[in-house]
Structure formats: C-alpha cells, structure tokens
Amino acid sequence: MTVSHKYLIVKFPNLELTTVNVPEMIDDLESRFVNTLRLSRLKNRVVGKGYITGLKAVSYLLNIPKPTMFMSKGSSIRLCESVSQFGLNKMLIVTDAMLYKLGVLDGILAELDKQGMTYSLFTEVEPDPTFKVVEAGLGRYRAENCDSVMAIGGGSSIDAAKVIALAATNEVEPTALVGILKGRKPSAPFFAIPTTAGTGSEATIGAVISDSVTHKKELVIDTKTVPLVAALDPDLMKGLPAPITAATGLDALTHLIEAYLSGMANDETDYYARSGIQMVFENLPIAYKRGTNTKAREKMALASYYGGLTINVAGLGYVHAFAHQLGAMYRIPHGESNAKVLPYVLAFNKVACAGRMAEIARFLDLADEGDSELVLAEKFISAVTNLIRSLGIEPTVSELTPKDFAPIIRAAFKEANSTYAVPKYMSHDDAEQLLLGLSGALKS
C-alpha cells in the first residue's frame, strides 16, 4: 500500500491495482453522512497542504517583477511622458464609461496627445468584468492593430486590461489563460493608472475575470501580467464617492491582513503588510470623510500597492474565498464582500493566529501592559470590526439563505485549498456558522 497526500494506492493479491482519490472519497462520505460525519476539515488540510507544498516550491523559482512606479500628485502625467519614449505605435486604453464621462481621463488623454501618441479607447469595462468584456477588448486591440495596453480605472479595468494584453501576444482566447502561468509569451507592453485605492492590481500577478453566464470568478495568475510602469496619482482619486472609498480601502486592508496571517508570509511581505495596515487605519477614515484630502488619498494608494506586493508572495485566505462567491452570486462589490466576511474569518483564526494578531495590535498601539496574546488578538478584531462599522458597511447579506450555503462552501473550499496557505482549515460546520452569521440568522 502506498500513500501520497492525495491518492491511496491499494494492491491486493490476484486483484488489479486500485487508486483511491482521498479527497473525492471523503467528499462522498460527507455527502452520505452529512448529519453525522464532518470530515471536511481533514480533507481541506490534506488537499490544501499538498497544494501549498507545491506552491512554495514554485514560488522560490518565480521572479516576480515590480512595476516602475510614479507616485504623488501629477504622477499619471509623468507616466505618459515616460511611456511616450517606448517607441509604441498604438495603445489600447482600457477603462469604464463612467470615468470617461466624468472627465477623469481628460488630463491623461491630453498629455498623450501632446506627446504625439496614438490610442484607441475601450470604455466597456463593467464592475467584475466578464470574459465577454475581455473578448470585446481583445477584439478591439486586434482590429485597431494595437501594440500595447494602458489601464485607467479600478481593479476591474486593470484586471481586464491584464488579460487582454496577455491574450493578445499569446494569440489565445482569454479563457485559455485561466489558471497559473498559462501564458507562454510575454504580455504586450502594459501600463496601469489606478483610480481607486484597494485592489493593488497595479502590482499583482493575478487578474479576476467572471464567467459571462454564471458570474463565477476565475483567476488568471501569471507574472507576465505585472505592468511595466504604473502611477499612483491621488488627484484621480479625490472624486471617489465615500462608499466606494470605504469598500476599496477595506479590500486593501483585507489583502494586507490575510497576507500577514498566511503560511507563505516572509520578512519582506511582513514589512509591507505592517506599514500598509497602519496606513489604512490612519488614513481610510480621513479619505472617507474628506475625499479631497490629497495626503490621505496618497497614503491609501500606497497601502493598496503594498497589499498587491504582499499577496503576490503570501497570498490570501478564506475571506477572499468566500467573498468571491458572495460577489458572484449576489453581485456584491468585491471590497464590500471582503468587509462583511473579514470579522468572521478573523474570529475563526483567533486562537491559531493569536501571536500574529497580537503583533498587529501592538504596532497599532492597541496594547495595554500585561495583555496576553489572546487579549491582543481580540482587541485587533474589535478594531477591525469598529473600523468597518464606522465606514457604513452593512455587516449582513440580506439575500443569503441556507439553500445557497452548499454551493458557496464547495466553491470557497475549492479556491482556498488550491490557492491559499490558510493558517487554519475550516470544516463544513465552521463554514456554515460563518454563513449563518452573514445571513443575520445568529443575531440575538
């Protein structure tokens, strides 16, 4: 008998060799005895640790690039000046119609015109872009004979642009890039100017694109999607409405916290995460209440960028795994979904991550003399919960009902097990309790 992390190979005398898929076997047992057996934590640990072992080995071999960065007021104009020296013929600009109508792009387009650059505008990006949108952008790229891509907008525009640029040079349809390192050739020259402070997409090696019919979120993970040059310009963010400021800022906070608690964290990611978490706590309430505060906007943009850098190496966790499902099923904005799920996952991880959470509490100046690590972890969770509440995020999902629990849990476990080095694995019961809390069913 041979045992691996996933397969059990059994050989009996005079019988054929039999291979048993352990996770599938446990799935079958769990479906047959759902009321009496809860083996899903064991399955998640077996599958997850197997994937993460492989992921750690691959990560050591990856050379994850960082974009050349222009920062502070007017940095988007300086980016255009720089890009004009790249010798490009025609650029596809990927954005959304609202930003274009509001005139957010006016200064950038004027500078491109001034520099003599030719471009084609693609303004069809919508929140949580689908492959249909990406395919339309790719069609425009090819029809206009473009040779480069610039994203101007939030995470949706940047993610769509990443996949367009990668699909263009690899001469494949966007869906063929779903997974890890599916691009064989380098991306078309790609540049990013974020107009929100949350996703950190200007730094990440990933893009999230939704299925055009089911709206299930798919991940394209490839080091080739990192832009060559990016700009963090607070002037472009001053007009963001308060609710969007809150949701995107809490998305950045979730990236930073999940990366800090990840089993893949290292010294470099810890530096970025600590700095980013502090900047969010200090500046997000200011940016939310006084959106024209340039300093707060700039700090939030930097925190978002740091979040992107951390998740490239340390990854995410159960917050994103569940938030992605809620977003797909109920069309809840991603940052808002993260904010709703975050306190529940922190509470679930409290004992397993007491030491790490205590560290965060200390650098947020939440500690009193004599506090134990567990007390500090509780203080940190309370601080996160209070921040979310102060930003007007409704803590529950009114549409969430028990009939939806099974597909949400199944998809969340699949994402988490195959992608994230979570500090503690959930059981089916743990996940049900989380969803009951989100639905409001556990309110006293």
N, C-alpha and C positions, 0 to 999 in steps of 0.2 A: 504494500500500500504506500502510495506517495501523496504527500500533502503540499500544496502551494498555498499562497494567500487567497486564491480564488477557486482553485479546482481540486477535487479529491479524485484521485485515480485509483480504482479498485480492480484487482485481478484475482479471480478465483480459479482453482484448478479446473481444467476442461471447459472453462467458460471464456467468452470473449472479454477483452479489456473494456471496462466501463468507466466513462468520465462523468463525474457529477459536478455541475456548476453550483458551488456552495451558495452564492447569493440567491440564485434562482430557486434552489431548494428551500432556503429559508423564506423567500417570498411566498412560495407555495404553502409552506407550513403556516405562515402567518395568515394567509387568506383563508385557510381551512379552519384555523383555531383562533380567529381574531379576538374572541372574547376571553380566551384563557391563556394564550401564549403571546408574549410581546418580545419577539426575537430581533426586532429591527435595530436596536442599538448594537447588538453583536454584529449583525450584517453590515451596518454602516461602518463600524470600526474595521471589520475585515476588508471590505472593499475600499474604504477611504484610505486606510494606512497603506494599502497596496499601491493605490494610485499616487499617493503623496511621496512614497519612496521613489517611484519612477520620476515624478515631477522634480524632486530635489536633485536627482542625478542629472536630469536635462538642464535644470536651471544653472548648474555650475558651468555648463558648456555654452550657455547663451551669452551673447554680448548685447545687452540691452542698451540701445543708444539713448541719449538725452538730446532734445532739440536745442539748437541755438536759441537763446531767449532774449527778447527785447521786453523791458519792463518799465512801468510807470506811465505817467501822462504823456500821450503822443506816441507811444511805442508802436501802435499799429501803422502810423505813417512811416516811422523809421524802418519797419519791416518791409513796407512796399519799396522804399528806396533800396534796401538790400536786395530784394528779390529781382529788381529790375536789372541787376548785374549778372543774373544767372544765364542769360542768353536764351530765354524761352520764347517760343513763337506765339502760343495762345493758351490762356489759362481758363479752366472751368472754375467759376466761383459758385460754391455750394452754400446756400443759405435758405432762409424761410421767407415767405411773402410778407409777413408782418414786419420783420426787421427792415426789409426793403422799403415798405410803405411808410414806416416811421422815420425814414431818413438816416438810420443808424449807419448805413454803408456809404453815405454821401461823401464823407471826407476821404475814405479809403479809395473809392472809385475815382474821385477827383485826382488823388495822388497817382494812381495807376495811369490815368490819362496823361497826367503831367510827365510821367516817366516814359510815355510812349508805349505802354504795354497793351496788348490786345487781349480781350477776355470775352467769355460768354457767360451770361448769368443763368443759373439754375436755381429757381426760388420755390421749388415744390416740396421741400422738406417739411414734414409734419412731426409733432411730438411722437416719440417712439417709432421711428421710421421703419417702414416695412421693406421687404425685398422688392416689391413693386416700385417703390420710390427710388431705391438704389438702381434698379434696372433702367428706370427712366433717365436718371442722371448719367448712367454709363452710356446709354443711347445718345444722349446729347453730346457727351465727350467725344464719341466716335464720329458722329455726324458733323461736328464742328472742327474736327481734326485738331483737338486739343493735345497738348503735350505735358500738362501739369494741372494741379488742383489746389485751390485755396478754399478752406472752410472759414466762414464767418458766422458765428452763432453759438448756440449752446451745444450740449453734448450730442443732441440729435443730429445737428448739421455736421459736426466734426466726425461722428461715427459713420454717417452716410458717406461723407467725402473720403474717409479712410478706405472703405470697401470699394468705392468707385475707382480710386487711384490704384489699388492693388489688383482689382479685376482687369483694369484696362491694360496693364503691361503683361499680365499673365494670360490674357486672352481667354478668360473663362467667365462663366456666369457667376454672379455674386454668391449664389447658394453653394457653389463648389468650394468656397473658402471657409465655410463653417468648420470649426474645429481648431486644432493647434498646428501652426506652422504649415498651412496648406499652400501658401504662395511660394512658387519655385523661383520667381524672378523678383528683383527689387520693385517697389512701388514706383509709380510715376512721381516726379518731384511734387511734394505735398507740403503745404503751409497751413497754419491754423491761427485764427484770431478768435479766442473765446469771448463771448459777450455775457456769460454767466460765470459765477464762481461756485462750482460744485462738482462737476464730473471729473475734472482733471484729465479730460480726454486728450488735451494737447500734449500730454506726457505718456499716456498709457500705450501698451502694446495690444490693447483689445478694442473691439467695437461690438456694440449690442444692436442687432437688427431683428425685427419681429417678422414672423410668418405673416404673409399678406392675408390669409384667411383666418387662422386661429389666433393670431397675435401672440403666439408663443415666442418668447425671446430666445434668439440663438446667438452664440458667441463666436466671433472671429478673433482668434488670438494669434498675433504674428508680430515679431519685432520689426518687420518691414512697414508697419502702419504708423510708426512714430514719425511725426513731421520733421522736416529738415530745420525749419525755423518757425517759431511761434512768438506771439506778442501778448502780454498781459497788460491791457490798457484800461485803467479804471474809468476813463471818460466814457467808454462804451457801455459801462455797467450802471452808471448813475441813474438811468431812467427805468431800471428794473422795478416792477411793482413789488410791494412788500411781501405778498405771498410767495412769489417766485424767488425772491431773495432768501426767504426763510427755507423753502424746500431745497433749493440748490445748496445753500450753506450747510444744511443738515446732511445732505448727501456727502459733501466733503468731510464732515465730521465722522460720518459712518465709515468712510474709506480709511480714515486715519486710525480710528479705534479698532476696527476689525483687523487692520494690518498689524497694529501693536500687539493684539492678542493672538495673532496667528502663530502656528508652529513653524512657519517659514521666516519669521522676523529675524533680522540681524542688526548689528550695530548701526549700519548706515540707515536702514529703514526706521530704526528707533529714533535717531536724531531728527529725521524729517517728521515723524509722527508726533513726537513731543512738541516740537515747535509749532506744527500745524494745529494741534488740538488747542494749545494755548491761544493761538491767533483767532481761532473760531470763537472760543468762549469770550475773548476780549472784544472782538470786532463785529461778530454777527448781530448782536443786539443793536449796535450803533447803526450798521448798514440797513437793518430792518426798519428802524425808526427814522433815520435821517439818510435817505438814499443818496443824497448828493455829497455825502462826506467822502471825499476822494481818498483820504488816508485809510479809512475803514474798508473801502472797496478794494484798494490795492492790497491790503493785508489779507482780505478774503480770497482774492485771486491767487496770491502766493500760497495760502493754505490749501486751496484746491489743487494747485500744481504739485505741492508736496504730497498730497493724497494720491495723485496719479503716480508719482515716483514710488511711493511705498507699496502700492498694490501690484506694481509690475513685478516685485520680488516676493512680497509676503502674501499677496492675495487677499481674499475677502473671507466671508463666512456665512453663517446661517441667516444673518439679517438680509443680505442680498439674495440669497437663495429663495427665501420666502417673499421678499419684496418684488422680485421679478415675476413671480406667479400672480401676486395680487395685482400688479400693474397690467399684466396680460389679460387677466380675467375680468377686471373691473375698470380698466383704463384709468387707474390712479397714477398721477405723475410719479416718476421714479423716486425723487427725493422725498416726497410726502410718504410714499410707501415705506421707505427706509426709516423715516422718523417714527412711524407707527410701530414698526417691528422692533426697533433698536432696544427699547427698555426691557422687553420680554426676553430677548436673547441675552442681554447683559445679566438679567436676574438668573437665567438658566446657567450661565457661565460663572456666576459669582464665586462659588467655592473653588472651582477648578482654576480660576484666574485671579484669586484674591491678591496674590503678590503683585501681579502686573497692574491690576486696577488700583491697588494701594499706591504704586509708583505714580500713576496718573493723578490720583488725589493729592499727592504731595506736591507735584510741580504745578498743580492748580491752586495751591495754598488752601486746601480744604482740611488739612490735618491739625489735630489738637494733640498736645502732649499725652502720651500713654495710649493713643488709639491703636487698636490691633489692626492687622491687615484686613480682616473681615469687616471691621467697622469702617475702615477707609474705603473699602470696596463699596459698601452700602452708601457712603457719602458721595462717592463718584456717581453711582447710579442715580441717586436723588438729584444731583446737579444736572445730569443729562436730562432727566425727566422734567425738571423745572425749566430748563432752557427750552425744550421742545414746547412745553405748555405756554411759556411766555411769548412764543412766536406764532401762537394761534393755530397750531396743528391739532386737528381733531384726533383723539387717540384711538378711536374705533373705526371699523369698516362696516358701515350700515348694511351693505349688500351681502356681506359674508354670512353664509348659512351652512349648517352641518353637511348638507348634501354635496357641498363643494370641497369638503375637507380632504377626502381621499385623493383626488387628482392633484390638489395643491401640495399635499405632503409627498406624494410619489415624485412629482417633478422637482420639488425642493431638495429632497434627499438625493435624487439623481445628480442635480447640479452640484450640491455640496460635496458629495462623495467623490466626484470625478474631477474636482477643480480646487477645493479649498482645504487647507491644513487647519481645520477647526480644532479648538483646544479641548472640546468635549463633544462626544457624539450623542445625538438625540435618539430617543426611542419614539415609536409611533405615539405612545401616550404623551410624551413630552410635547410633541408637535401638536397634538390635539388640544392640550392645555393652552399652548400659545395661541392657537386659532380661536379657541373659546374666549380667551381674553380679548383678542382683537375684535371679535364679533359683539362684545359687550355682554356676553352671557354670564360672565363671572362677576359682574357688578353686584355689590351688596345692596 
